[in-house]
Amino acid sequence: MTATIAPPQPPGPPPAPPRPSRRDRSARARSNRLHRSEHRTAALFIALPVLGFALFVLYPIGFAVVTSFTAWNGITSPVFTGLDNYVRMIGDQYFWKSLGNTVYMMMAIPVGLLLSLVLALAMNRRMRGTTFFRTIYYIPVISSIAAIAILWQWAYNGDFGLINQALGMVGIDGPNWLQNPATSKLAIMIMAVWKGLGFSMLLYLAALQSVPRQLYEAAAIDGASTLQQFWAITVPMLRPVTFFLVVTNIIGGAQIFVEINIMTPDGGPEFSTATIVWYIWRQAFEYLNMGYATAISLMLGLLVFVVTALQFAMNRRNHFSID
């Protein structure tokens, strides 16, 4: 007699999970209410900066883009003119002149950074009085730019200015700095370098003091000279600070206005000191060409954005790190 094997039975449904008790359901409901309350509170905190960003950043940018395609005097309703403002910009010799002046004045940026690095290296040495000199160099940074511009305007005076008096002591007949097209931009550049020297110096000084001494000691053991240590250790370690200063100085240099408006309120002799922001202000508030001034502003913002993006790309390509 042969035995028969029954076919396997399919598995039954899984057992039902235990039903939560009333206490568990109450605790879960309280937890859900707490989470919803926290989310609402977080949303309120986030809403304020988001609303401020929308009102004071996104809306002005959008309004500026729309206004750049109109003819508007700031009082009456704007009239749509298409690309007329941008076509006018291409043929405006004063726009190109002011843009060229702005780029020319930015040539003072590497000079200021080099002088700041030299001062930082000097202040990094253990000498008496370094704290005093740090304070002296930083005073122009925290001083009012309007007051500084007025003082330098007096110093540049061709008749009784302090600079020409000092040059006269060594037999040099100084020019009328701000009224001479050959020296007006140079005068503005010297003042800009002097004002920003302390800020760059302190950043370089902080970076120098954060460089590990072991790197210099190892290089000295390997026979590296002081100059070789500077190029192989100091300069690469200062690269992040240099990158930050270059970017911020370019952005700040593109926006120079107060110095020009105080020292040379008419744009200097032969339009020699007129910067792009000063020209925007003149078009907007003297000639009431708000639409045209807005178009120039957008073009300036685009140029600054492109230059800054190129700086970031170059910095990533030349990134330096120490394992």
C-alpha positions in Angstrom: 0.0 0.0 0.0 1.5 3.3 -1.1 1.3 6.5 1.1 0.0 9.7 -0.4 1.5 13.0 0.4 -0.8 15.9 0.8 0.0 19.0 -1.3 1.4 21.9 0.7 -1.2 24.3 1.9 -0.7 28.0 1.0 0.4 30.2 4.0 -2.4 31.9 5.7 -2.7 35.7 6.2 -0.2 37.2 8.6 -1.4 37.8 12.0 -3.0 41.2 12.6 -0.8 43.6 14.5 -1.9 44.3 18.0 -4.4 47.1 18.3 -2.8 50.2 20.0 -4.1 51.0 23.3 -6.0 54.2 24.1 -2.9 55.6 25.8 -0.7 54.9 22.7 -3.3 56.6 20.4 -3.5 59.6 22.7 0.3 59.9 22.8 0.5 59.7 19.0 -2.1 62.3 18.6 -0.3 64.7 20.9 3.0 64.0 19.0 1.3 64.8 15.7 -0.2 68.0 17.1 3.2 69.0 18.4 4.9 68.4 15.1 2.3 70.4 13.3 2.7 73.2 15.8 6.5 73.2 15.3 6.1 73.2 11.5 3.8 76.2 11.7 6.2 78.1 14.0 9.1 77.2 11.7 7.1 78.4 8.7 6.4 81.7 10.4 10.1 82.2 11.1 11.1 81.4 7.6 8.3 83.5 6.1 9.7 86.8 7.4 13.1 86.6 5.6 11.5 85.0 2.5 9.0 87.9 2.4 11.7 90.4 2.9 13.8 88.9 0.1 10.9 88.9 -2.2 9.9 92.5 -1.4 13.4 94.0 -1.3 15.3 91.9 -3.8 13.2 89.9 -6.2 10.6 92.7 -6.8 13.2 95.5 -7.4 15.1 93.3 -9.8 12.0 92.4 -11.7 10.9 96.0 -11.7 14.3 97.1 -12.9 14.2 94.6 -15.8 10.8 95.9 -16.9 11.8 99.5 -16.5 14.9 99.1 -18.6 12.7 98.6 -21.6 10.8 101.9 -21.0 11.2 105.6 -21.2 10.4 106.9 -17.6 11.2 110.0 -15.7 10.3 108.6 -12.3 7.1 110.7 -12.1 4.8 109.9 -15.0 3.8 106.5 -16.2 6.6 104.6 -18.0 6.3 104.1 -21.8 7.5 100.9 -23.3 10.2 101.5 -25.9 11.7 98.1 -26.4 15.4 97.9 -26.8 15.9 101.6 -27.4 17.8 102.1 -24.1 20.2 99.3 -24.9 20.8 100.6 -28.5 21.4 104.0 -27.0 23.9 102.6 -24.5 25.9 101.0 -27.3 26.3 104.4 -29.0 26.7 106.5 -25.9 30.4 107.7 -25.7 29.9 108.9 -22.1 28.8 105.4 -21.1 32.0 103.9 -22.5 34.1 106.7 -21.1 32.7 106.2 -17.6 33.0 102.4 -17.9 36.6 102.8 -19.0 37.4 105.1 -16.1 36.0 102.5 -13.7 38.1 99.7 -15.1 41.1 102.0 -15.1 40.7 102.8 -11.4 40.5 99.1 -10.6 44.2 98.9 -11.5 44.8 100.2 -8.0 43.5 96.9 -6.6 46.7 94.8 -7.1 48.7 97.7 -5.8 46.6 98.0 -2.7 46.8 94.2 -2.1 50.6 94.2 -2.5 51.1 97.0 -0.1 48.7 95.4 2.4 50.7 92.1 2.2 53.9 94.0 2.8 52.4 95.7 5.8 51.0 92.5 7.1 54.4 90.8 6.9 55.9 93.7 8.8 53.2 93.6 11.5 53.6 89.9 11.8 57.1 90.3 13.2 57.5 90.5 17.0 58.2 94.1 17.5 57.1 96.7 20.0 54.3 99.0 18.9 52.6 96.7 16.4 49.2 97.1 18.1 49.5 100.9 17.8 50.3 100.7 14.1 47.5 98.2 13.4 45.1 100.7 14.9 46.5 103.6 12.9 46.2 101.7 9.7 42.7 100.6 10.4 41.3 104.1 11.3 40.6 105.0 7.6 38.5 101.9 7.2 36.0 102.8 9.9 36.0 106.5 9.1 33.3 108.2 7.1 34.0 108.1 3.3 32.4 111.5 2.9 34.8 113.0 5.5 37.8 111.3 4.0 36.9 112.5 0.5 36.6 116.1 1.8 40.0 115.9 3.6 41.7 114.5 0.5 40.1 117.1 -1.7 41.8 119.7 0.5 45.1 117.8 0.4 44.9 117.7 -3.5 44.3 121.5 -3.8 46.7 122.9 -6.3 47.3 126.2 -4.4 47.5 125.3 -0.7 47.1 121.5 -0.6 49.3 119.5 1.8 50.6 117.2 -1.0 51.9 120.1 -3.1 53.4 121.8 -0.1 55.3 118.6 0.7 56.4 118.3 -2.9 57.5 121.9 -2.9 59.9 121.2 0.0 61.9 119.0 -2.3 61.7 121.4 -5.2 58.8 119.7 -7.1 56.0 121.9 -8.4 52.9 119.7 -7.9 50.0 119.8 -10.3 46.4 120.7 -9.6 45.6 117.1 -9.0 41.8 117.0 -9.4 41.6 119.6 -12.2 44.2 117.9 -14.4 43.0 115.1 -16.7 46.4 113.5 -16.5 46.3 113.2 -12.6 42.7 113.2 -11.6 42.2 109.4 -11.8 45.6 108.8 -10.2 44.5 111.0 -7.3 41.3 109.0 -6.8 43.2 105.7 -6.9 45.8 106.8 -4.3 43.0 107.8 -1.9 41.2 104.5 -2.5 44.3 102.5 -1.8 45.0 104.4 1.3 41.5 103.9 2.7 41.3 100.2 2.0 44.9 99.4 3.2 44.0 98.6 6.8 41.2 96.2 6.1 43.3 94.1 3.7 46.3 94.2 6.0 44.3 92.8 8.9 42.9 89.9 6.9 46.4 89.1 5.6 47.8 89.4 9.1 45.2 86.9 10.4 46.0 84.5 7.6 49.7 84.8 8.2 49.3 84.0 11.9 47.3 80.9 11.1 50.0 79.3 8.9 51.5 76.3 10.8 55.0 77.0 11.9 55.9 73.3 11.2 55.7 74.1 7.4 58.4 76.7 7.7 60.5 74.6 10.0 60.4 71.6 7.6 61.3 73.8 4.6 64.2 75.3 6.5 65.5 71.8 7.3 65.3 70.9 3.6 67.4 74.0 2.9 64.8 76.3 1.5 65.6 80.0 1.6 63.4 82.7 3.0 62.2 83.7 -0.5 61.5 80.1 -1.4 59.5 79.6 1.8 57.5 82.7 0.9 56.6 81.5 -2.6 56.1 77.9 -1.7 54.3 78.2 1.6 53.1 81.8 2.4 51.6 82.7 -1.0 49.6 79.4 -1.4 48.3 79.6 2.2 47.2 83.2 1.6 45.3 82.3 -1.6 41.8 82.1 0.0 42.3 85.6 1.5 43.6 87.0 -1.7 40.7 85.5 -3.6 38.2 87.1 -1.1 39.9 90.5 -1.3 40.1 90.4 -5.1 36.4 89.6 -5.5 35.2 92.1 -2.9 37.5 94.9 -4.2 36.3 94.4 -7.8 32.6 94.6 -6.6 33.4 97.6 -4.5 35.5 99.3 -7.2 32.6 98.9 -9.7 30.4 100.8 -7.3 32.7 103.8 -6.5 30.5 106.9 -6.3 30.8 109.0 -3.1 34.5 109.9 -3.7 33.7 111.1 -7.3 30.6 113.0 -6.3 32.4 114.9 -3.6 35.9 115.4 -5.0 34.9 116.0 -8.6 31.1 116.6 -8.7 31.1 117.4 -12.4 32.9 114.2 -13.3 36.3 115.7 -13.4 38.0 117.6 -16.2 37.1 116.2 -19.6 34.9 113.6 -17.9 38.1 112.0 -16.6 36.9 110.8 -13.2 33.3 109.9 -14.0 32.6 106.3 -13.0 29.8 104.1 -14.2 27.8 104.4 -11.0 28.2 108.2 -11.0 27.0 108.3 -14.6 24.0 106.1 -13.6 23.2 108.5 -10.8 23.5 111.5 -13.1 21.2 110.0 -15.7 18.6 109.0 -13.1 18.5 112.0 -10.8 19.8 114.9 -12.9 18.4 114.1 -16.3 15.5 112.0 -15.0 16.2 109.2 -17.5 15.2 106.5 -15.1 14.7 103.9 -17.8 18.1 104.5 -19.4 19.8 104.5 -16.0 18.2 101.2 -15.1 19.4 99.6 -18.3 23.0 100.8 -17.5 22.6 99.4 -14.0 21.5 96.0 -15.3 24.5 96.0 -17.7 26.8 96.8 -14.8 25.3 94.1 -12.6 25.8 91.6 -15.5 29.4 92.6 -15.9 30.1 92.2 -12.2 28.5 88.8 -12.2 30.5 87.6 -15.1 33.8 88.8 -13.6 32.9 87.3 -10.2 32.0 84.0 -11.8 35.4 83.9 -13.7 37.2 84.6 -10.4 35.4 81.6 -8.8 36.2 79.4 -11.8 39.9 80.4 -11.7 40.0 79.8 -7.9 38.6 76.3 -8.2 41.1 75.5 -11.0 44.0 76.7 -8.8 42.7 75.3 -5.6 45.4 74.6 -3.1 45.2 72.2 -0.2 47.6 70.6 2.3 47.0 67.0 3.3 
